[in-house]
Amino acid sequence: MSDHKTIFIVPGFRQSTSSVAYKNIAKMFATSGFHPVLVDISWKGTTISTNVEHFLKKFKKSPASKKYILGFSYGAMIAFIAAAEVKVEGLILCSLSPYFSEDLKDLKNKNLSSLARLRYEDFAKFNSGSIAKKTRAKQILMIYGASEARALVARVKKTFDQINLSQKSLISIARTEHEIGSAKYMGTIREAAASLS
C-alpha cells in the first residue's frame, strides 16, 4: 500500500461518507489510480480543532508515500488546516467554508447556543492567511459553485490569492450551488482526479 497514491475524503458538516455522493467520489478516484480513504468525522459536540486532530490521527497512520486530501465545505477547512501540519502531495478544497478569523467579524453571532459559541471561539484561532503561508501541499486545487453564498465565494478567492504556490488552480462551476453531489460538481471533481500529478 505504501506505493499507492492515497486520497483522504473529508465530508461537509453533519454529512456522512456513507452518502451516495462521497461513495461516488471514492469510486472516481479509484478509477484514476488512487486508494480512497473516506474519513468519517464525529460532528456531535466537537470543534474544528478536535475535528482536525481526529483527521490527522487517521492521516498519519497511512503508510502511503503519496497522500492527497479532498474536503468539502467545513471538511475543506479541516483539510486546509491539516495541510499546514503534514506533507500533502495534493489538496482539493471544495467550497471552502468562510469561518476563519478574518470572516468572523462579518457574522452576527448573537443568541448563539453555548456549543455554537464554543465553535466560533475555536474558529477565531485559525487565520486563513497564516495557514496559507504554512501549507505543506505541493499542489492545490480550489473549486466552488458560482451560485454559492457570496461570503463563501469571497473566502475561496481570498484564500486562493493567499496561497503562494505555482501549482494552484481555481475553478468556478457555473450555475452550481452548495451541493457536492450535483452532476456539475461531480464532473469537475472527476476532471480534478485526472489532473492530479
N, C-alpha and C positions, 0 to 999 in steps of 0.2 A: 504493500500500500504506500510505502514511502516514496515511490517513484510517480505516484499518481498526482494529478492536479486535483486538489480538493477544494470545493466551494461550500462555504457555510452560508445557509439561507436563513435570515432572521425576519420573522413576520412583523407586521404593524401591531400597534397597541390593541390588546384584547383579541388579537387574531391568533389562529392556531395553524400550525404547519400541516395539520391533518385535512385542511380545506383543499378543495379541488385546485384552486389557483396555485398554491405552493407545491402541491404534488406535480402539477404540470410543469412548473418552473424547474423542479428537480429533474424531471424527465428530459426537458430541453437540454439542460447542462450535461446530463448523462450521455445524450446523443452526440454532444460536442466533445466528448472525451474527458469529462470531469467526473469526479466522485462526489456526488452531492450529499451534504450533511444538513438535514433540517433541524434547526435549533429551536426547541420549544422554550419559551420564556414564561416564568410564573409571574403573572401580572398582579395578582391579588396582594395588596398592601405593600408593594415594592416601589422603589425609586429607580431613576435611571442609573445611579451608581451601583445599586445592587444588581440590576439587570446586566450591566457591563461586566461586573465581577463574575456573574454566573456564566456569561458568554465566554469570557477569557479562559475560564477553567476548562471548558469544552474544547476551545480552540487549541490550547497548549497541550492537550492530551493527544492530539493528532500527530502521527509521525510523518505526515506528508511533507515533501520537500518544497512543494509549491502550494501555497494557500491563498485562497481568494474569499472575499466576503460580499454577499448581496444582502442589503437591508431595505425594507420598505417603511417609509414614514418614520415612526418612532424607532422602528428597527434599523432604519438608516442612521439615526442618531447613535444608536448602540454601536453599529459598525464603524462609523466615523470616529467616535471616541476611542474605540478599541484599537483602531489602526494607528493611533498616536503612541501606543504602548508596545505593539508587536509588529514584526515584519510581515507585510502583506504583499503578495505579488500583484494582485488587482483588487480594486474596490468598486462595486457598483452601488451607488446611492440613489435609490428610487424615491422621489418625492420627500426629500429631507424635511423633517418637521421644524417649524420655526419656534423652538423653545430653548434657544441658547440665551446666555446672559444679555446679549445685545437686543434680544427680542422682547424680553420680559417687561421693559418699560412701556411697551405698547399694549400690554394685556390689562384688562380691567379685572383684577383678581379680588374683587370684593365678595363677601359672603361665601368664601371657599370652605369646604369641609376641612377637618384637621389633616386628613391624608392628602388632599389636593394641595393644601398649603405646604405640607412637608415636601411634596413632589416639586413644587415651584421653587422652594428654597434650595432644593438639590439642583434643579436646572441652572440656577444662578451661579453655580460653581463652574459651569462649562462655557467658555468663551470660544465661539466658532473660529475667530481669527487666530487665537493662540493654538487651538487644536490643529488648524490647517498648517501652521508652521512646523508642527511636531510630527505630522503624518509620516508613517514609515511605509506607505504604499508606493509601489513603483509606477502604478497606472491607475487612474481614477476616471470613472465614467459616471456622470450625473444625469439622471433622467427625471423629467417631470411632465405632467399634463398641462397643456396651455390653458385649460379651463379650471384649474385648481384655484384655491383661495389665494388672493393677492399676496397675503403675508408669507405664504409658503413659497410662491414663485420668487418673491423678493429674496427670501432666505437662501434658496437654491442658487440664485445668480450671485449673491454676495459671497457665499461660501466658495463658489467656483472661482471667483476673482481672487479670493484669499489664498487659494492653493497654488503654491509655487512649484509646479511640475510641468515638464514639457509634454509628458504623456497624460493629457487630461482632455476629456471631451464633455460637451454639454448638449443634451438632446431634448428638445421640446416636442411633445407629441400633440399635434393639432386636434382640437375638439375632443380632448380627453380630460376626464375629471379624476378624483382621488380614488381610483379603483384599479389595483394591480391586476385583477383578473380579467379586465376588459380585453377585447380582441386586439386593439391597437397597442395597448401596454405590453401584452404578451408577445406580440410581433416584434416590438422594439427590443425586448429582453432577449428574444431568440437571436436577433442580429448582434446584440451585445455579446452573447455567449460565443458566437462565431468569431468575433473580432478580438477577443482577449488573447494576449500573447502568453 
